[in-house]
Amino acid sequence: MATSQAKPKILPLTSARFFAALYVMLYHTLPRWDVPNQWQDWVNKFVGMGYISVSFFFMLSGFILAVVYLKGDRPVNKRRFFVARFARIYPLYLAALLLDTPHFLHVGLTLQHRLPWQMAAEFLATGGLVQAWLNLRNLNPPGWSLSTEAFFYISFPFLGVALWRMRTRLAIVASVLIYGLGILLVMAMERLRGVGELSYQPFPHLFVFMLGVLLAKLFIWIGENPTRSQRMEWAAPWMLFGCLAGLLAIPMTSIASYVPLLQHGLLAPIFAVAILAFASGNRMISALFSAKWMVILGEASFALYLLHYPIHSILRSQIEHLGTPMFLLYIVGTIGLSVASYYWLEIPARRWILAKEHVRSLETEVTSALSQ
């Protein structure tokens, strides 16, 4: 895992983000078939599991942040880190929030007859990235995960550094314990409080983010030894195939009914293996997932995740009236708008904030190196 190979190892992970975001998009918007048919039933169940992508994003976030900020045991400059994360997520988050505001006001004031002060309070909570703590999801619902991510970002310079300082063997043991205790915590909270209150609280998702940090430590350890690195690179396609087969098989098993656990990291081992496979530097995986157009879609996945819901709210009546052609147009158009948002909103806004605060983020340095 030499430095010169960083590009093919990173780019497949970027591309993978697009498929995870598309999975969430289909989960929120794809019409369910009502005709009893075994194939259609499997599709309904598989698409109905699209929320699992959020746990994948949480783990990937911990993994990437650890590789970028903790590799080499360098200290985390907290101001630099927080400014960089704000510049990365908030401009587009705010744009998506404002895009969904007319729908939010229409539903809240006209259909639900909520009081104006209640609407204003929820708008401020969502704008302040604290809505996940308050179970408020009426304004661009997918944005709840950014509220949870904000909590992870605040904890990363402290919790992430503590995890990174573990010895590798202890980190592996800790990963198993954190996964087991995290699942037990979710089961206990679900039994005590119920699914509705549990699903969007940040704390029960924290263990998945922590596993991402520890996975990065394992990844770096593997890369320090040529033999270990070559073995993982050779096994990567089989690892990825096994992960895909496992995900496709879940709708046919009783696991699909474990919704609270699926929402809260039950599939973390599958996600960990997939991340290692994508990051392995395997030539076949790199060839498949490093195409420029696919990497662009991966870079735009954040916009796709945030914009698909408000756009669907705007076009819902036309989609219901015109059916499949309009739905396909919605999919293609939203993906196109996401790419445009990445180039014309995300990047300029990020550069403006970083320049204004006189900060150059490590993520920007990595992105610049990969684009050369």
TORRO-834963 format. One record per residue (C-alpha): x, y, z. Coordinates in steps of 0.05 Angstrom, whole numbers, plus 5000, padded with zeros to 4 digits. Last residue first. Layout:
BEGIN
X / Y / Z .
...
end
This chain:
BEGIN
4916 / 5316 / 4792 .
4847 / 5306 / 4822 .
4872 / 5259 / 4876 .
4923 / 5309 / 4903 .
4871 / 5365 / 4906 .
4822 / 5320 / 4943 .
4876 / 5301 / 4994 .
4894 / 5374 / 5006 .
4822 / 5393 / 5012 .
4810 / 5338 / 5062 .
4870 / 5363 / 5102 .
4835 / 5429 / 5108 .
4867 / 5495 / 5091 .
4843 / 5548 / 5139 .
4848 / 5623 / 5134 .
4777 / 5631 / 5160 .
4755 / 5670 / 5099 .
4795 / 5623 / 5054 .
4763 / 5561 / 5086 .
4693 / 5592 / 5080 .
4703 / 5613 / 5007 .
4734 / 5546 / 4987 .
4676 / 5508 / 5018 .
4624 / 5552 / 4985 .
4658 / 5546 / 4917 .
4664 / 5469 / 4923 .
4594 / 5456 / 4949 .
4555 / 5505 / 4906 .
4574 / 5503 / 4832 .
4613 / 5439 / 4826 .
4576 / 5395 / 4876 .
4509 / 5428 / 4861 .
4517 / 5412 / 4787 .
4531 / 5339 / 4804 .
4470 / 5338 / 4850 .
4427 / 5371 / 4796 .
4446 / 5316 / 4748 .
4429 / 5262 / 4798 .
4363 / 5296 / 4812 .
4347 / 5300 / 4738 .
4363 / 5227 / 4725 .
4320 / 5203 / 4784 .
4263 / 5252 / 4769 .
4263 / 5233 / 4696 .
4258 / 5160 / 4717 .
4199 / 5178 / 4761 .
4166 / 5218 / 4705 .
4172 / 5159 / 4657 .
4147 / 5111 / 4712 .
4081 / 5145 / 4730 .
4053 / 5208 / 4698 .
4003 / 5226 / 4752 .
4040 / 5201 / 4813 .
4105 / 5230 / 4788 .
4071 / 5296 / 4772 .
4040 / 5299 / 4842 .
4107 / 5282 / 4875 .
4149 / 5333 / 4837 .
4161 / 5384 / 4892 .
4164 / 5332 / 4947 .
4212 / 5291 / 4904 .
4258 / 5351 / 4898 .
4256 / 5361 / 4974 .
4274 / 5287 / 4984 .
4329 / 5280 / 4931 .
4368 / 5341 / 4953 .
4405 / 5317 / 5015 .
4428 / 5248 / 4993 .
4442 / 5269 / 4921 .
4483 / 5328 / 4947 .
4526 / 5282 / 4989 .
4531 / 5234 / 4931 .
4561 / 5287 / 4885 .
4633 / 5264 / 4898 .
4610 / 5193 / 4884 .
4577 / 5214 / 4819 .
4643 / 5248 / 4800 .
4680 / 5184 / 4818 .
4634 / 5145 / 4771 .
4646 / 5193 / 4714 .
4721 / 5189 / 4724 .
4724 / 5113 / 4724 .
4755 / 5090 / 4789 .
4703 / 5038 / 4808 .
4712 / 4982 / 4758 .
4786 / 4989 / 4745 .
4800 / 4999 / 4818 .
4761 / 4937 / 4836 .
4799 / 4897 / 4784 .
4866 / 4925 / 4805 .
4858 / 4914 / 4880 .
4880 / 4976 / 4917 .
4850 / 4951 / 4982 .
4805 / 5011 / 4996 .
4742 / 4981 / 4964 .
4756 / 4915 / 4997 .
4769 / 4947 / 5065 .
4705 / 4986 / 5060 .
4665 / 4924 / 5040 .
4693 / 4884 / 5099 .
4674 / 4940 / 5147 .
4604 / 4947 / 5117 .
4591 / 4873 / 5126 .
4616 / 4875 / 5198 .
4572 / 4937 / 5211 .
4509 / 4901 / 5188 .
4475 / 4906 / 5257 .
4493 / 4980 / 5256 .
4433 / 5017 / 5283 .
4379 / 5016 / 5230 .
4388 / 4942 / 5219 .
4381 / 4932 / 5294 .
4317 / 4973 / 5298 .
4289 / 4938 / 5236 .
4300 / 4865 / 5256 .
4248 / 4841 / 5206 .
4299 / 4835 / 5150 .
4339 / 4786 / 5194 .
4283 / 4735 / 5184 .
4313 / 4716 / 5117 .
4297 / 4727 / 5043 .
4307 / 4802 / 5048 .
4377 / 4788 / 5076 .
4402 / 4750 / 5016 .
4419 / 4811 / 4973 .
4460 / 4841 / 5030 .
4498 / 4776 / 5041 .
4513 / 4766 / 4967 .
4539 / 4838 / 4963 .
4584 / 4828 / 5023 .
4610 / 4761 / 4997 .
4625 / 4792 / 4929 .
4663 / 4849 / 4961 .
4706 / 4801 / 5003 .
4717 / 4757 / 4943 .
4740 / 4817 / 4902 .
4785 / 4840 / 4960 .
4821 / 4773 / 4973 .
4881 / 4788 / 4929 .
4888 / 4860 / 4956 .
4880 / 4835 / 5027 .
4934 / 4783 / 5017 .
4980 / 4834 / 4983 .
4973 / 4883 / 5041 .
4986 / 4830 / 5094 .
5049 / 4809 / 5057 .
5072 / 4880 / 5044 .
5066 / 4900 / 5119 .
5049 / 4971 / 5138 .
4986 / 4969 / 5096 .
4952 / 4920 / 5143 .
4966 / 4965 / 5202 .
4937 / 5025 / 5164 .
4873 / 4986 / 5149 .
4868 / 4963 / 5222 .
4873 / 5035 / 5246 .
4821 / 5055 / 5195 .
4775 / 5000 / 5221 .
4783 / 5029 / 5291 .
4757 / 5096 / 5267 .
4699 / 5063 / 5229 .
4682 / 5023 / 5291 .
4675 / 5088 / 5329 .
4626 / 5114 / 5277 .
4585 / 5050 / 5286 .
4588 / 5058 / 5362 .
4559 / 5128 / 5357 .
4493 / 5107 / 5326 .
4458 / 5096 / 5392 .
4480 / 5166 / 5414 .
4454 / 5206 / 5355 .
4379 / 5195 / 5366 .
4343 / 5181 / 5301 .
4316 / 5110 / 5310 .
4304 / 5110 / 5385 .
4240 / 5151 / 5395 .
4199 / 5114 / 5343 .
4230 / 5046 / 5356 .
4208 / 5040 / 5428 .
4234 / 5069 / 5493 .
4252 / 5012 / 5540 .
4255 / 4954 / 5491 .
4287 / 4995 / 5437 .
4337 / 5023 / 5486 .
4357 / 4954 / 5510 .
4363 / 4926 / 5440 .
4404 / 4987 / 5417 .
4450 / 4980 / 5478 .
4460 / 4906 / 5465 .
4479 / 4922 / 5393 .
4529 / 4974 / 5416 .
4557 / 4927 / 5468 .
4571 / 4874 / 5416 .
4601 / 4922 / 5366 .
4642 / 4958 / 5418 .
4668 / 4891 / 5445 .
4688 / 4865 / 5377 .
4721 / 4931 / 5359 .
4757 / 4933 / 5427 .
4788 / 4866 / 5413 .
4814 / 4891 / 5346 .
4838 / 4956 / 5378 .
4874 / 4917 / 5433 .
4912 / 4879 / 5379 .
4929 / 4944 / 5343 .
4952 / 4982 / 5404 .
4904 / 5036 / 5424 .
4922 / 5109 / 5409 .
4872 / 5113 / 5353 .
4813 / 5100 / 5399 .
4833 / 5159 / 5444 .
4844 / 5204 / 5383 .
4775 / 5188 / 5357 .
4742 / 5201 / 5424 .
4774 / 5269 / 5434 .
4783 / 5302 / 5366 .
4723 / 5260 / 5341 .
4671 / 5280 / 5393 .
4649 / 5345 / 5360 .
4650 / 5312 / 5292 .
4608 / 5254 / 5316 .
4555 / 5302 / 5344 .
4554 / 5338 / 5276 .
4545 / 5270 / 5243 .
4481 / 5260 / 5283 .
4453 / 5326 / 5260 .
4476 / 5307 / 5190 .
4436 / 5242 / 5197 .
4373 / 5282 / 5212 .
4380 / 5316 / 5144 .
4344 / 5257 / 5112 .
4278 / 5287 / 5138 .
4280 / 5352 / 5097 .
4240 / 5392 / 5149 .
4191 / 5345 / 5185 .
4244 / 5306 / 5222 .
4244 / 5330 / 5294 .
4263 / 5275 / 5343 .
4293 / 5326 / 5392 .
4365 / 5299 / 5392 .
4361 / 5289 / 5316 .
4339 / 5361 / 5307 .
4403 / 5390 / 5334 .
4435 / 5413 / 5269 .
4423 / 5488 / 5283 .
4382 / 5496 / 5219 .
4340 / 5437 / 5241 .
4330 / 5467 / 5310 .
4315 / 5535 / 5281 .
4264 / 5507 / 5232 .
4233 / 5465 / 5288 .
4225 / 5526 / 5332 .
4195 / 5567 / 5275 .
4144 / 5513 / 5259 .
4124 / 5508 / 5332 .
4119 / 5584 / 5336 .
4074 / 5584 / 5275 .
4025 / 5534 / 5308 .
4012 / 5469 / 5274 .
3950 / 5458 / 5232 .
3974 / 5391 / 5205 .
3951 / 5402 / 5133 .
3957 / 5477 / 5123 .
4009 / 5501 / 5172 .
4055 / 5440 / 5177 .
4045 / 5411 / 5108 .
4050 / 5477 / 5071 .
4107 / 5504 / 5114 .
4150 / 5441 / 5105 .
4135 / 5441 / 5030 .
4157 / 5513 / 5024 .
4219 / 5498 / 5069 .
4245 / 5440 / 5028 .
4291 / 5482 / 4984 .
4313 / 5522 / 5045 .
4336 / 5458 / 5080 .
4371 / 5434 / 5017 .
4410 / 5500 / 5012 .
4427 / 5497 / 5087 .
4455 / 5426 / 5080 .
4492 / 5447 / 5018 .
4528 / 5503 / 5055 .
4535 / 5462 / 5120 .
4572 / 5399 / 5101 .
4644 / 5412 / 5079 .
4653 / 5482 / 5105 .
4629 / 5460 / 5174 .
4676 / 5401 / 5172 .
4735 / 5444 / 5152 .
4720 / 5496 / 5206 .
4715 / 5441 / 5258 .
4781 / 5408 / 5238 .
4821 / 5472 / 5232 .
4796 / 5496 / 5300 .
4811 / 5428 / 5331 .
4881 / 5419 / 5304 .
4884 / 5344 / 5311 .
4952 / 5318 / 5334 .
4992 / 5274 / 5286 .
4994 / 5200 / 5302 .
5019 / 5183 / 5231 .
4948 / 5174 / 5207 .
4900 / 5212 / 5253 .
4869 / 5266 / 5210 .
4860 / 5236 / 5140 .
4857 / 5162 / 5157 .
4815 / 5175 / 5219 .
4767 / 5221 / 5183 .
4759 / 5171 / 5127 .
4743 / 5112 / 5173 .
4697 / 5150 / 5219 .
4658 / 5176 / 5159 .
4656 / 5108 / 5127 .
4624 / 5080 / 5190 .
4571 / 5134 / 5192 .
4559 / 5128 / 5117 .
4548 / 5053 / 5122 .
4501 / 5065 / 5180 .
4462 / 5113 / 5135 .
4462 / 5062 / 5079 .
4420 / 5016 / 5123 .
4360 / 5061 / 5109 .
4352 / 5027 / 5042 .
4322 / 4965 / 5074 .
4254 / 4977 / 5042 .
4289 / 4972 / 4974 .
4307 / 4900 / 4992 .
4238 / 4884 / 5019 .
4201 / 4914 / 4959 .
4249 / 4880 / 4911 .
4240 / 4813 / 4946 .
4164 / 4820 / 4943 .
4169 / 4838 / 4869 .
4207 / 4773 / 4856 .
4158 / 4731 / 4897 .
4097 / 4763 / 4866 .
4035 / 4790 / 4901 .
4018 / 4855 / 4863 .
4023 / 4915 / 4909 .
4089 / 4941 / 4882 .
4123 / 4995 / 4923 .
4137 / 5063 / 4891 .
4210 / 5084 / 4894 .
4218 / 5150 / 4932 .
4248 / 5143 / 5001 .
4282 / 5075 / 4994 .
4302 / 5093 / 4923 .
4339 / 5155 / 4948 .
4372 / 5116 / 5005 .
4399 / 5065 / 4955 .
4422 / 5121 / 4910 .
4462 / 5149 / 4968 .
4496 / 5081 / 4980 .
4509 / 5073 / 4905 .
4541 / 5142 / 4902 .
4584 / 5130 / 4964 .
4615 / 5070 / 4930 .
4647 / 5116 / 4879 .
4686 / 5153 / 4933 .
4709 / 5086 / 4962 .
4732 / 5065 / 4893 .
4772 / 5130 / 4887 .
4812 / 5121 / 4951 .
4849 / 5057 / 4935 .
4863 / 5075 / 4863 .
4891 / 5143 / 4884 .
4932 / 5121 / 4943 .
4976 / 5076 / 4901 .
5035 / 5123 / 4899 .
5034 / 5124 / 4975 .
5050 / 5050 / 4977 .
5000 / 5000 / 5000 .
end
